[in-house]
Amino acid sequence: MATYLTKPKSTLGELWAKADTPGVRAFFLSMAALSAALILALYSGAAAELGQLALASTSALAALAIAAWVAVTLVPTLARRTPLRWIGYKIEYKISREGWIYLGGLLLVALAALNTGNNLLFLILASLIAIVLMSGVLSSISLSGVEMRLALPEHIFAGQPVRALVELENQKLTLPSFSLRVEAVQEKGTGPVAMLEQPVYFPYIPKQDRVQQTVPITFPRRGVYCQEAFRIVTRFPFGFLQKARRLNMKTEALVYPSVEPTAEYMEVMPVIQGALESLSKGHGQDLYSLREYVPSDSARLVDWKATARSGSLMVREFAREEDSRVLLVLDPHLAANGKSSANTPASADSERFERGVTICANLAWHFYQGNSLLQFLSAGFETPLSTAEENIFKILRHLALAQPLPHDPDRKLLTDLATHADLFKIIVTSQPRGSIPYSIWSSSYLIFLNDPN
C-alpha cells in the first residue's frame, strides 16, 4: 500500500520566497519591452497606411531597437537562469494495442470525411485528433518533474526475501502526477534483472509531495548485484500511448551467502560440536566429566565419592573458564589438476566452492548465535580473534565476494595454521585428504569438499 508523506502546503508568499527574483524581474521586464515593441510595430503599420512615412519609419526602427535590446541583454539572462533538466529527459514512446485500434478508427473517419465533404465528420475528426494531442501532453506532464529513490536493507542474505523501499517525489509546483509505474531496465546482453523484477505502481502523487511503497525482493545467489537504470512508465490518461522516462541511477546490493542450515551442515555440526567439547577440557571451576584415574593424573583431582560408588579410582575433569575459541578457515585454492579428470567440468569446481562458502557461512552464523570467540582466515583475508558478534558481518562480506583461486602447490595457507595451536580449527578445503599437513590434524576438524555427498 502506498504511503503518502504530506508536507505543508506552500502559500504564494512561500512560492515567491523560493522563486529566482532576478530571473522573474528579467522575465516581466522582457515581456513589457516586447509589448511596447509590438505596439510600436502596429503603430508603424497604421502610420504607413495614412501616408506618414517618416513617423512609420521611426516607429519601426524603435520597435526593432527594443526587440534587439531584449535579445542581447535579457534573453541570455533568462537562458542562464532557466532550469533545463526536464528538457533533457529521454522519453521512450510506444503505441499500445488500444492506441493502434484508435488510430485505425481515426483513419476511417478521415477517409469518410474526405470522400463525403461532410462538415460534421470533419468536426468529429478534429476532436479525435485533439484527444491524441491531449493524451500526449498530459502523459508528458505526468512524467516530468518526478524523481525516484530506491533504499535496500543494510544486510541481505541469498534466498531470503527483503523489503525494499521505492519512493517517487513529484517536484512540480502546481500539478500532480497520475498512474506511474516503476520498473528496472534490462540492458541488452545482460542477465535477468535482479532488482524490481515486478513493476511498482503508483496511482497518484500529489504536487510537491512524496509517495513510498515497500516491495519484496529476493536475491537467489550471493555476490554483488548492480542495476544501472530504472524506468518510469505511464499510459495516462487514455492508454493509447505508453511513455517511459529512463533514470540512470546505478544501484548496487551486496548479498551475503545463505545462512539457512543445509543438509551438509546438519551432518557435520554434531561432529564439530563433539570435537570442540573434547578440546575444551582444562583447568577451571566447572565440572566437565568424571573418568578413571591414570598414573599421570594429580592426586588433587581424585573424586573420593565417585571412587567409593564405582569401586575404582575416579578423577574429575574441569571445563575451561573461557569461551570456545574457534578458527574458521576457508581454503579457496582448487585441487591440483592431476586430481581432476577430463570428465570433471569446470562447473564442478565452481559448485564445490559454492558449497564451501555456504558451509562457512552456516558455521560462522552458528558461532555468532552462540557468541563464541571466532577468528576467520582465508587467502588474503583475516579477522582478529574476537566475539563472533564483532566479526560476523566482516566474514559474511568476504564470503559474499570470495572467488576460487588456482592451485597453490606450497599450500602456504594450510601450513601456517600450525602456528594457531591454541585454537580449535575448522578447515573447509578442496584439497585431497593426503595433502593436509599432519601438524594441524590434532586440533582441527577438516571438511573435504571433494568427498562425495
C-alpha positions as a Markdown table, in Angstrom:
| # | Residue | x | y | z |
|---|---|---|---|---|
| 1 | Met | 0.0 | 0.0 | 0.0 |
| 2 | Ala | 1.3 | 3.4 | -0.9 |
| 3 | Thr | 2.4 | 5.7 | 2.0 |
| 4 | Tyr | 1.9 | 9.5 | 1.5 |
| 5 | Leu | 4.4 | 11.8 | 3.1 |
| 6 | Thr | 2.5 | 15.0 | 3.3 |
| 7 | Lys | 4.2 | 18.4 | 3.5 |
| 8 | Pro | 2.7 | 21.8 | 4.5 |
| 9 | Lys | 1.0 | 23.5 | 1.5 |
| 10 | Ser | 3.1 | 26.3 | 0.0 |
| 11 | Thr | 1.5 | 29.7 | 0.1 |
| 12 | Leu | 2.0 | 32.3 | -2.5 |
| 13 | Gly | 4.5 | 34.0 | -0.2 |
| 14 | Glu | 6.5 | 30.8 | 0.2 |
| 15 | Leu | 6.5 | 30.3 | -3.6 |
| 16 | Trp | 7.7 | 33.8 | -4.1 |
| 17 | Ala | 10.4 | 33.3 | -1.5 |
| 18 | Lys | 11.6 | 30.2 | -3.4 |
| 19 | Ala | 11.5 | 32.0 | -6.7 |
| 20 | Asp | 14.5 | 33.4 | -8.5 |
| 21 | Thr | 13.8 | 37.1 | -8.0 |
| 22 | Pro | 16.3 | 38.4 | -10.6 |
| 23 | Gly | 15.0 | 35.9 | -13.2 |
| 24 | Val | 11.4 | 36.8 | -12.5 |
| 25 | Arg | 12.2 | 40.5 | -12.8 |
| 26 | Ala | 14.0 | 40.0 | -16.1 |
| 27 | Phe | 11.1 | 37.9 | -17.4 |
| 28 | Phe | 8.5 | 40.6 | -16.7 |
| 29 | Leu | 10.8 | 43.4 | -18.0 |
| 30 | Ser | 11.3 | 41.5 | -21.3 |
| 31 | Met | 7.5 | 41.0 | -21.6 |
| 32 | Ala | 6.9 | 44.7 | -21.1 |
| 33 | Ala | 9.6 | 45.7 | -23.6 |
| 34 | Leu | 8.3 | 43.3 | -26.2 |
| 35 | Ser | 4.7 | 44.5 | -25.7 |
| 36 | Ala | 6.0 | 48.1 | -26.3 |
| 37 | Ala | 7.8 | 46.9 | -29.4 |
| 38 | Leu | 4.6 | 45.2 | -30.7 |
| 39 | Ile | 2.6 | 48.4 | -30.1 |
| 40 | Leu | 5.2 | 50.5 | -31.9 |
| 41 | Ala | 5.2 | 48.0 | -34.8 |
| 42 | Leu | 1.3 | 48.2 | -35.1 |
| 43 | Tyr | 1.5 | 52.0 | -34.9 |
| 44 | Ser | 4.1 | 52.0 | -37.7 |
| 45 | Gly | 1.8 | 50.0 | -39.9 |
| 46 | Ala | -1.1 | 52.3 | -39.3 |
| 47 | Ala | 1.1 | 55.4 | -39.9 |
| 48 | Ala | 2.3 | 53.9 | -43.2 |
| 49 | Glu | -1.4 | 53.4 | -44.3 |
| 50 | Leu | -2.0 | 57.1 | -43.6 |
| 51 | Gly | 1.0 | 58.2 | -45.7 |
| 52 | Gln | 3.1 | 59.4 | -42.7 |
| 53 | Leu | 6.3 | 57.6 | -43.9 |
| 54 | Ala | 8.7 | 59.4 | -41.5 |
| 55 | Leu | 6.6 | 58.6 | -38.5 |
| 56 | Ala | 6.2 | 55.0 | -39.7 |
| 57 | Ser | 9.9 | 54.6 | -40.2 |
| 58 | Thr | 10.7 | 56.0 | -36.8 |
| 59 | Ser | 8.2 | 53.7 | -35.1 |
| 60 | Ala | 9.5 | 50.6 | -36.9 |
| 61 | Leu | 13.1 | 51.4 | -36.0 |
| 62 | Ala | 12.2 | 51.9 | -32.4 |
| 63 | Ala | 10.4 | 48.6 | -32.3 |
| 64 | Leu | 13.4 | 46.8 | -33.8 |
| 65 | Ala | 15.7 | 48.5 | -31.4 |
| 66 | Ile | 13.7 | 47.5 | -28.4 |
| 67 | Ala | 13.5 | 43.9 | -29.7 |
| 68 | Ala | 17.2 | 43.8 | -30.3 |
| 69 | Trp | 17.9 | 45.2 | -26.8 |
| 70 | Val | 15.7 | 42.4 | -25.3 |
| 71 | Ala | 17.5 | 39.7 | -27.4 |
| 72 | Val | 21.0 | 41.0 | -26.4 |
| 73 | Thr | 20.5 | 41.7 | -22.7 |
| 74 | Leu | 17.5 | 39.9 | -21.2 |
| 75 | Val | 17.3 | 36.7 | -23.2 |
| 76 | Pro | 20.8 | 35.4 | -22.2 |
| 77 | Thr | 20.0 | 36.2 | -18.6 |
| 78 | Leu | 16.8 | 34.2 | -18.8 |
| 79 | Ala | 18.5 | 31.3 | -20.6 |
| 80 | Arg | 21.2 | 31.1 | -17.8 |
| 81 | Arg | 18.6 | 31.1 | -15.1 |
| 82 | Thr | 16.1 | 28.6 | -16.7 |
| 83 | Pro | 16.5 | 25.0 | -15.4 |
| 84 | Leu | 16.6 | 22.8 | -18.4 |
| 85 | Arg | 17.0 | 19.4 | -16.7 |
| 86 | Trp | 13.4 | 18.3 | -17.7 |
| 87 | Ile | 14.0 | 19.2 | -21.3 |
| 88 | Gly | 16.9 | 16.7 | -21.4 |
| 89 | Tyr | 14.7 | 13.8 | -20.3 |
| 90 | Lys | 14.9 | 10.9 | -22.8 |
| 91 | Ile | 11.3 | 9.9 | -23.4 |
| 92 | Glu | 10.6 | 6.5 | -25.0 |
| 93 | Tyr | 7.3 | 6.1 | -26.9 |
| 94 | Lys | 5.3 | 3.0 | -27.6 |
| 95 | Ile | 1.8 | 2.9 | -29.1 |
| 96 | Ser | -0.4 | 0.4 | -27.2 |
| 97 | Arg | -2.8 | -2.1 | -28.8 |
| 98 | Glu | -5.7 | 0.2 | -27.8 |
| 99 | Gly | -3.8 | 3.1 | -29.5 |
| 100 | Trp | -3.5 | 1.3 | -32.8 |
| 101 | Ile | -7.2 | 0.5 | -32.7 |
| 102 | Tyr | -8.0 | 4.2 | -32.0 |
| 103 | Leu | -5.7 | 5.3 | -34.9 |
| 104 | Gly | -7.4 | 2.8 | -37.2 |
| 105 | Gly | -10.8 | 4.3 | -36.3 |
| 106 | Leu | -9.4 | 7.8 | -36.8 |
| 107 | Leu | -8.1 | 6.9 | -40.3 |
| 108 | Leu | -11.6 | 5.6 | -41.2 |
| 109 | Val | -13.2 | 8.8 | -40.1 |
| 110 | Ala | -10.6 | 10.8 | -42.0 |
| 111 | Leu | -11.3 | 8.9 | -45.2 |
| 112 | Ala | -15.1 | 9.2 | -44.8 |
| 113 | Ala | -14.7 | 13.0 | -44.2 |
| 114 | Leu | -12.5 | 13.5 | -47.3 |
| 115 | Asn | -14.8 | 11.4 | -49.5 |
| 116 | Thr | -18.1 | 13.0 | -48.4 |
| 117 | Gly | -17.0 | 16.5 | -47.5 |
| 118 | Asn | -19.4 | 16.4 | -44.6 |
| 119 | Asn | -18.6 | 19.2 | -42.1 |
| 120 | Leu | -19.8 | 17.0 | -39.1 |
| 121 | Leu | -17.3 | 14.3 | -40.0 |
| 122 | Phe | -14.5 | 17.0 | -40.1 |
| 123 | Leu | -15.6 | 18.2 | -36.7 |
| 124 | Ile | -15.5 | 14.7 | -35.3 |
| 125 | Leu | -12.1 | 14.1 | -36.9 |
| 126 | Ala | -10.7 | 17.3 | -35.3 |
| 127 | Ser | -12.0 | 16.1 | -31.9 |
| 128 | Leu | -10.4 | 12.7 | -32.3 |
| 129 | Ile | -7.0 | 14.3 | -33.2 |
| 130 | Ala | -7.3 | 16.7 | -30.3 |
| 131 | Ile | -7.8 | 13.7 | -28.0 |
| 132 | Val | -4.5 | 12.2 | -29.3 |
| 133 | Leu | -2.7 | 15.5 | -28.7 |
| 134 | Met | -4.2 | 16.0 | -25.3 |
| 135 | Ser | -3.1 | 12.4 | -24.3 |
| 136 | Gly | 0.5 | 13.2 | -25.3 |
| 137 | Val | 0.6 | 16.5 | -23.4 |
| 138 | Leu | -1.0 | 15.0 | -20.2 |
| 139 | Ser | 1.3 | 12.0 | -20.2 |
| 140 | Ser | 4.4 | 14.2 | -20.6 |
| 141 | Ile | 3.2 | 16.4 | -17.7 |
| 142 | Ser | 2.7 | 13.4 | -15.6 |
| 143 | Leu | 6.2 | 12.1 | -16.2 |
| 144 | Ser | 8.0 | 15.4 | -15.8 |
| 145 | Gly | 9.4 | 16.5 | -12.5 |
| 146 | Val | 9.3 | 13.1 | -10.9 |
| 147 | Glu | 12.4 | 11.7 | -9.2 |
| 148 | Met | 13.0 | 8.2 | -7.8 |
| 149 | Arg | 14.8 | 6.7 | -4.8 |
| 150 | Leu | 15.4 | 3.0 | -4.0 |
| 151 | Ala | 16.5 | 2.0 | -0.5 |
| 152 | Leu | 17.7 | -1.5 | 0.3 |
| 153 | Pro | 18.4 | -3.1 | 3.7 |
| 154 | Glu | 21.9 | -3.0 | 5.0 |
| 155 | His | 22.2 | -6.8 | 5.4 |
| 156 | Ile | 20.8 | -9.0 | 2.6 |
| 157 | Phe | 21.1 | -12.9 | 2.5 |
| 158 | Ala | 20.8 | -15.0 | -0.5 |
| 159 | Gly | 17.4 | -16.7 | -0.9 |
| 160 | Gln | 15.7 | -14.7 | 1.9 |
| 161 | Pro | 13.2 | -12.0 | 0.8 |
| 162 | Val | 13.9 | -8.5 | 1.9 |
| 163 | Arg | 11.7 | -5.4 | 1.8 |
| 164 | Ala | 13.0 | -2.6 | -0.4 |
| 165 | Leu | 11.6 | 1.0 | -0.3 |
| 166 | Val | 10.7 | 2.6 | -3.6 |
| 167 | Glu | 10.0 | 6.3 | -3.4 |
| 168 | Leu | 8.7 | 8.8 | -6.0 |
| 169 | Glu | 8.9 | 12.5 | -5.5 |
| 170 | Asn | 6.8 | 14.9 | -7.5 |
| 171 | Gln | 8.8 | 18.2 | -7.7 |
| 172 | Lys | 6.2 | 20.0 | -9.8 |
| 173 | Leu | 4.9 | 23.2 | -8.1 |
| 174 | Thr | 1.3 | 23.1 | -9.3 |
| 175 | Leu | 0.3 | 19.7 | -10.9 |
| 176 | Pro | 0.1 | 16.2 | -9.6 |
| 177 | Ser | 1.2 | 13.0 | -11.4 |
| 178 | Phe | -1.1 | 10.1 | -12.2 |
| 179 | Ser | -0.7 | 6.4 | -13.0 |
| 180 | Leu | 3.1 | 5.9 | -12.9 |
| 181 | Arg | 4.8 | 2.5 | -13.0 |
| 182 | Val | 8.5 | 2.0 | -11.9 |
| 183 | Glu | 10.4 | -0.9 | -13.4 |
| 184 | Ala | 14.0 | -2.0 | -13.8 |
| 185 | Val | 15.8 | -1.6 | -17.2 |
| 186 | Gln | 17.3 | -4.7 | -18.6 |
| 187 | Glu | 20.2 | -3.9 | -20.8 |
| 188 | Lys | 20.8 | -6.0 | -23.9 |
| 189 | Gly | 23.3 | -8.8 | -23.4 |
| 190 | Thr | 22.9 | -8.8 | -19.6 |
| 191 | Gly | 21.4 | -11.5 | -17.4 |
| 192 | Pro | 17.9 | -11.3 | -15.8 |
| 193 | Val | 17.1 | -8.2 | -13.9 |
| 194 | Ala | 17.6 | -8.8 | -10.1 |
| 195 | Met | 16.0 | -5.6 | -8.7 |
| 196 | Leu | 12.3 | -4.9 | -9.1 |
| 197 | Glu | 11.5 | -7.9 | -11.1 |
| 198 | Gln | 7.9 | -6.9 | -10.7 |
| 199 | Pro | 6.9 | -3.3 | -11.6 |
| 200 | Val | 5.8 | -1.0 | -8.8 |
| 201 | Tyr | 2.6 | 1.0 | -9.4 |
| 202 | Phe | 1.9 | 4.5 | -8.1 |
| 203 | Pro | -1.7 | 5.6 | -8.9 |
| 204 | Tyr | -1.3 | 9.2 | -7.6 |
| 205 | Ile | 1.5 | 11.5 | -6.5 |
| 206 | Pro | 0.4 | 15.0 | -5.2 |
| 207 | Lys | 2.3 | 18.1 | -6.1 |
| 208 | Gln | 5.4 | 18.8 | -4.1 |
| 209 | Asp | 5.0 | 15.5 | -2.3 |
| 210 | Arg | 6.5 | 12.0 | -2.0 |
| 211 | Val | 4.9 | 8.6 | -2.1 |
| 212 | Gln | 6.6 | 5.4 | -0.8 |
| 213 | Gln | 5.9 | 1.7 | -1.3 |
| 214 | Thr | 7.7 | -1.3 | 0.2 |
| 215 | Val | 8.2 | -4.2 | -2.2 |
| 216 | Pro | 9.7 | -7.7 | -1.5 |
| 217 | Ile | 12.9 | -8.6 | -3.4 |
| 218 | Thr | 14.7 | -11.9 | -3.3 |
| 219 | Phe | 18.3 | -12.4 | -4.5 |
| 220 | Pro | 18.9 | -16.0 | -5.4 |
| 221 | Arg | 22.7 | -16.1 | -5.1 |
| 222 | Arg | 25.5 | -14.4 | -3.2 |
| 223 | Gly | 27.6 | -11.6 | -4.7 |
| 224 | Val | 27.2 | -8.0 | -5.9 |
| 225 | Tyr | 24.0 | -7.2 | -7.8 |
| 226 | Cys | 24.1 | -4.0 | -9.9 |
| 227 | Gln | 21.2 | -2.2 | -11.6 |
| 228 | Glu | 22.3 | 0.5 | -13.9 |
| 229 | Ala | 19.0 | 2.2 | -14.7 |
| 230 | Phe | 15.3 | 2.3 | -13.9 |
| 231 | Arg | 12.3 | 3.4 | -16.0 |
| 232 | Ile | 9.2 | 5.4 | -15.0 |
| 233 | Val | 6.3 | 4.4 | -17.3 |
| 234 | Thr | 2.8 | 5.9 | -17.8 |
| 235 | Arg | -0.2 | 5.3 | -20.1 |
| 236 | Phe | -2.2 | 8.1 | -18.6 |
| 237 | Pro | -4.8 | 9.3 | -19.5 |
| 238 | Phe | -6.4 | 7.1 | -22.1 |
| 239 | Gly | -3.9 | 4.2 | -22.6 |
| 240 | Phe | -3.3 | 5.0 | -26.3 |
| 241 | Leu | 0.3 | 5.8 | -25.8 |
| 242 | Gln | 2.9 | 4.4 | -23.4 |
| 243 | Lys | 5.6 | 6.8 | -22.4 |
| 244 | Ala | 8.7 | 6.0 | -20.4 |
| 245 | Arg | 11.4 | 8.1 | -18.9 |
| 246 | Arg | 14.8 | 6.5 | -18.2 |
| 247 | Leu | 16.6 | 7.2 | -14.9 |
| 248 | Asn | 20.3 | 6.4 | -14.9 |
| 249 | Met | 20.5 | 5.6 | -11.3 |
| 250 | Lys | 23.2 | 3.0 | -10.6 |
| 251 | Thr | 22.2 | 0.8 | -7.5 |
| 252 | Glu | 24.3 | -1.9 | -6.0 |
| 253 | Ala | 23.4 | -4.6 | -3.4 |
| 254 | Leu | 25.9 | -6.8 | -1.6 |
| 255 | Val | 24.2 | -10.2 | -1.0 |
| 256 | Tyr | 25.7 | -12.5 | 1.7 |
| 257 | Pro | 25.6 | -16.3 | 1.3 |
| 258 | Ser | 22.6 | -18.0 | 2.7 |
| 259 | Val | 22.8 | -19.0 | 6.4 |
| 260 | Glu | 19.8 | -21.3 | 6.2 |
| 261 | Pro | 21.1 | -24.7 | 7.5 |
| 262 | Thr | 21.9 | -27.1 | 4.7 |
| 263 | Ala | 21.9 | -30.9 | 4.8 |
| 264 | Glu | 25.7 | -31.0 | 4.7 |
| 265 | Tyr | 25.9 | -28.5 | 7.6 |
| 266 | Met | 23.4 | -30.5 | 9.7 |
| 267 | Glu | 25.5 | -33.6 | 9.1 |
| 268 | Val | 28.9 | -32.2 | 10.2 |
| 269 | Met | 27.7 | -29.9 | 13.0 |
| 270 | Pro | 27.2 | -32.7 | 15.7 |
| 271 | Val | 30.7 | -34.0 | 14.9 |
| 272 | Ile | 32.2 | -30.5 | 15.2 |
| 273 | Gln | 30.4 | -29.9 | 18.5 |
| 274 | Gly | 31.8 | -33.1 | 19.9 |
| 275 | Ala | 35.4 | -32.4 | 18.7 |
| 276 | Leu | 35.1 | -28.9 | 20.2 |
| 277 | Glu | 33.9 | -30.1 | 23.5 |
| 278 | Ser | 36.7 | -32.7 | 23.7 |
| 279 | Leu | 39.2 | -30.0 | 23.2 |
| 280 | Ser | 37.6 | -27.7 | 25.8 |
| 281 | Lys | 38.8 | -29.8 | 28.8 |
| 282 | Gly | 41.2 | -27.9 | 31.1 |
| 283 | His | 41.6 | -26.2 | 34.4 |
| 284 | Gly | 38.6 | -24.3 | 35.7 |
| 285 | Gln | 35.8 | -24.3 | 38.3 |
| 286 | Asp | 33.0 | -26.1 | 36.4 |
| 287 | Leu | 33.0 | -29.9 | 36.4 |
| 288 | Tyr | 33.3 | -31.3 | 32.9 |
| 289 | Ser | 33.3 | -35.1 | 33.4 |
| 290 | Leu | 34.5 | -38.0 | 35.6 |
| 291 | Arg | 36.9 | -40.6 | 34.3 |
| 292 | Glu | 39.1 | -43.4 | 35.6 |
| 293 | Tyr | 42.5 | -42.5 | 37.1 |
| 294 | Val | 45.7 | -42.7 | 35.0 |
| 295 | Pro | 49.2 | -42.5 | 36.5 |
| 296 | Ser | 49.8 | -39.1 | 35.1 |
| 297 | Asp | 46.9 | -37.5 | 37.0 |
| 298 | Ser | 47.4 | -35.4 | 40.1 |
| 299 | Ala | 46.0 | -36.8 | 43.4 |
| 300 | Arg | 44.2 | -33.5 | 43.9 |
| 301 | Leu | 41.8 | -34.4 | 41.1 |
| 302 | Val | 40.6 | -37.7 | 42.7 |
| 303 | Asp | 36.9 | -37.7 | 43.4 |
| 304 | Trp | 36.6 | -39.9 | 46.5 |
| 305 | Lys | 32.8 | -40.1 | 46.5 |
| 306 | Ala | 32.7 | -41.3 | 42.9 |
| 307 | Thr | 35.6 | -43.7 | 43.7 |
| 308 | Ala | 33.6 | -45.2 | 46.6 |
| 309 | Arg | 30.5 | -45.7 | 44.4 |
| 310 | Ser | 32.3 | -47.2 | 41.5 |
| 311 | Gly | 34.9 | -49.2 | 43.3 |
| 312 | Ser | 37.7 | -47.8 | 41.1 |
| 313 | Leu | 39.8 | -44.7 | 41.3 |
| 314 | Met | 37.9 | -41.7 | 39.6 |
| 315 | Val | 39.2 | -38.3 | 38.8 |
| 316 | Arg | 37.4 | -35.0 | 37.9 |
| 317 | Glu | 37.9 | -33.0 | 34.7 |
| 318 | Phe | 37.0 | -29.4 | 34.6 |
| 319 | Ala | 35.9 | -27.2 | 31.7 |
| 320 | Arg | 38.0 | -24.2 | 30.8 |
| 321 | Glu | 36.6 | -20.9 | 32.0 |
| 322 | Glu | 37.0 | -19.1 | 28.7 |
| 323 | Asp | 34.5 | -19.5 | 25.9 |
| 324 | Ser | 35.1 | -21.7 | 22.8 |
| 325 | Arg | 37.9 | -20.3 | 20.7 |
| 326 | Val | 37.4 | -21.2 | 17.0 |
| 327 | Leu | 39.4 | -20.5 | 13.9 |
| 328 | Leu | 37.3 | -20.9 | 10.8 |
| 329 | Val | 39.3 | -21.4 | 7.6 |
| 330 | Leu | 38.2 | -21.3 | 4.0 |
| 331 | Asp | 40.8 | -22.6 | 1.6 |
| 332 | Pro | 39.9 | -21.1 | -1.8 |
| 333 | His | 42.6 | -22.8 | -3.7 |
| 334 | Leu | 41.4 | -25.5 | -6.1 |
| 335 | Ala | 42.8 | -29.0 | -6.1 |
| 336 | Ala | 45.8 | -29.9 | -8.3 |
| 337 | Asn | 45.0 | -30.5 | -12.0 |
| 338 | Gly | 46.1 | -34.0 | -11.6 |
| 339 | Lys | 43.2 | -34.7 | -9.2 |
| 340 | Ser | 40.6 | -33.6 | -11.7 |
| 341 | Ser | 39.9 | -35.7 | -14.7 |
| 342 | Ala | 38.8 | -34.6 | -18.1 |
| 343 | Asn | 35.3 | -35.8 | -17.2 |
| 344 | Thr | 35.2 | -33.2 | -14.4 |
| 345 | Pro | 33.8 | -30.0 | -15.9 |
| 346 | Ala | 34.9 | -26.5 | -14.6 |
| 347 | Ser | 31.4 | -26.0 | -13.3 |
| 348 | Ala | 32.0 | -28.9 | -10.8 |
| 349 | Asp | 34.9 | -26.9 | -9.2 |
| 350 | Ser | 32.6 | -23.8 | -9.0 |
| 351 | Glu | 29.8 | -25.9 | -7.4 |
| 352 | Arg | 32.2 | -27.3 | -4.8 |
| 353 | Phe | 33.5 | -23.8 | -4.0 |
| 354 | Glu | 30.0 | -22.5 | -3.5 |
| 355 | Arg | 29.3 | -25.4 | -1.2 |
| 356 | Gly | 32.3 | -24.4 | 0.8 |
| 357 | Val | 31.3 | -20.8 | 1.0 |
| 358 | Thr | 27.8 | -21.9 | 2.2 |
| 359 | Ile | 29.2 | -24.2 | 4.9 |
| 360 | Cys | 31.5 | -21.4 | 6.1 |
| 361 | Ala | 28.5 | -19.0 | 6.3 |
| 362 | Asn | 26.5 | -21.6 | 8.2 |
| 363 | Leu | 29.3 | -22.3 | 10.7 |
| 364 | Ala | 30.0 | -18.6 | 11.2 |
| 365 | Trp | 26.4 | -17.9 | 11.9 |
| 366 | His | 26.2 | -20.8 | 14.3 |
| 367 | Phe | 29.1 | -19.4 | 16.4 |
| 368 | Tyr | 27.6 | -15.9 | 16.1 |
| 369 | Gln | 24.4 | -17.2 | 17.7 |
| 370 | Gly | 26.4 | -18.9 | 20.4 |
| 371 | Asn | 28.5 | -15.7 | 20.9 |
| 372 | Ser | 31.8 | -17.8 | 20.7 |
| 373 | Leu | 35.2 | -16.3 | 20.2 |
| 374 | Leu | 35.7 | -16.6 | 16.4 |
| 375 | Gln | 38.5 | -15.9 | 14.0 |
| 376 | Phe | 38.3 | -16.2 | 10.3 |
| 377 | Leu | 41.1 | -16.9 | 7.9 |
| 378 | Ser | 41.3 | -17.2 | 4.1 |
| 379 | Ala | 43.7 | -16.3 | 1.3 |
| 380 | Gly | 44.4 | -12.5 | 1.7 |
| 381 | Phe | 41.9 | -12.0 | 4.4 |
| 382 | Glu | 41.9 | -12.5 | 8.2 |
| 383 | Thr | 39.9 | -11.2 | 11.1 |
| 384 | Pro | 41.2 | -10.9 | 14.7 |
| 385 | Leu | 40.1 | -13.3 | 17.4 |
| 386 | Ser | 37.1 | -11.6 | 18.9 |
| 387 | Thr | 33.5 | -12.3 | 19.7 |
| 388 | Ala | 31.6 | -13.6 | 16.7 |
| 389 | Glu | 29.2 | -10.6 | 17.1 |
| 390 | Glu | 32.1 | -8.3 | 16.1 |
| 391 | Asn | 33.3 | -10.4 | 13.2 |
| 392 | Ile | 30.2 | -11.9 | 11.7 |
| 393 | Phe | 29.4 | -9.3 | 9.1 |
| 394 | Lys | 33.1 | -8.8 | 8.1 |
| 395 | Ile | 33.2 | -12.6 | 7.5 |
| 396 | Leu | 29.9 | -12.6 | 5.5 |
| 397 | Arg | 31.1 | -9.7 | 3.4 |
| 398 | His | 34.2 | -11.5 | 2.4 |
| 399 | Leu | 32.3 | -14.7 | 1.7 |
| 400 | Ala | 29.9 | -12.7 | -0.5 |
| 401 | Leu | 32.8 | -11.7 | -2.7 |
| 402 | Ala | 35.1 | -14.7 | -2.4 |
| 403 | Gln | 36.2 | -16.5 | -5.6 |
| 404 | Pro | 38.1 | -19.7 | -6.2 |
| 405 | Leu | 41.9 | -19.4 | -6.7 |
| 406 | Pro | 44.3 | -21.5 | -8.7 |
| 407 | His | 46.0 | -24.4 | -7.0 |
| 408 | Asp | 48.8 | -23.5 | -4.6 |
| 409 | Pro | 51.5 | -26.2 | -4.6 |
| 410 | Asp | 53.1 | -24.9 | -1.5 |
| 411 | Arg | 49.8 | -25.0 | 0.5 |
| 412 | Lys | 51.1 | -22.0 | 2.5 |
| 413 | Leu | 47.6 | -21.2 | 3.9 |
| 414 | Leu | 47.2 | -24.6 | 5.4 |
| 415 | Thr | 50.9 | -25.0 | 6.5 |
| 416 | Asp | 50.7 | -21.7 | 8.5 |
| 417 | Leu | 47.8 | -23.0 | 10.5 |
| 418 | Ala | 50.2 | -24.9 | 12.8 |
| 419 | Thr | 51.0 | -21.6 | 14.5 |
| 420 | His | 47.5 | -21.4 | 15.8 |
| 421 | Ala | 47.9 | -24.3 | 18.2 |
| 422 | Asp | 45.7 | -22.8 | 20.9 |
| 423 | Leu | 42.6 | -22.6 | 18.7 |
| 424 | Phe | 40.2 | -25.2 | 17.5 |
| 425 | Lys | 40.4 | -25.1 | 13.7 |
| 426 | Ile | 37.6 | -25.8 | 11.3 |
| 427 | Ile | 39.0 | -26.0 | 7.8 |
| 428 | Val | 37.0 | -26.1 | 4.6 |
| 429 | Thr | 39.1 | -27.2 | 1.7 |
| 430 | Ser | 39.0 | -28.7 | -1.8 |
| 431 | Gln | 42.4 | -30.4 | -1.3 |
| 432 | Pro | 42.6 | -34.2 | -1.2 |
| 433 | Arg | 42.9 | -35.9 | 2.2 |
| 434 | Gly | 46.6 | -36.9 | 1.9 |
| 435 | Ser | 47.8 | -33.4 | 1.2 |
| 436 | Ile | 46.9 | -31.9 | 4.6 |
| 437 | Pro | 49.9 | -31.4 | 7.0 |
| 438 | Tyr | 49.9 | -33.8 | 9.9 |
| 439 | Ser | 50.7 | -31.0 | 12.4 |
| 440 | Ile | 47.2 | -29.5 | 12.2 |
| 441 | Trp | 45.2 | -32.6 | 12.4 |
| 442 | Ser | 45.3 | -32.9 | 16.2 |
| 443 | Ser | 43.4 | -29.6 | 16.8 |
| 444 | Ser | 41.3 | -29.4 | 13.7 |
| 445 | Tyr | 38.2 | -30.6 | 12.0 |
| 446 | Leu | 38.5 | -30.8 | 8.2 |
| 447 | Ile | 35.7 | -30.6 | 5.7 |
| 448 | Phe | 36.8 | -32.0 | 2.4 |
| 449 | Leu | 34.7 | -30.6 | -0.5 |
| 450 | Asn | 36.0 | -33.3 | -2.8 |
| 451 | Asp | 34.4 | -36.1 | -0.8 |
| 452 | Pro | 31.1 | -37.4 | -2.3 |
| 453 | Asn | 28.0 | -36.2 | -0.6 |
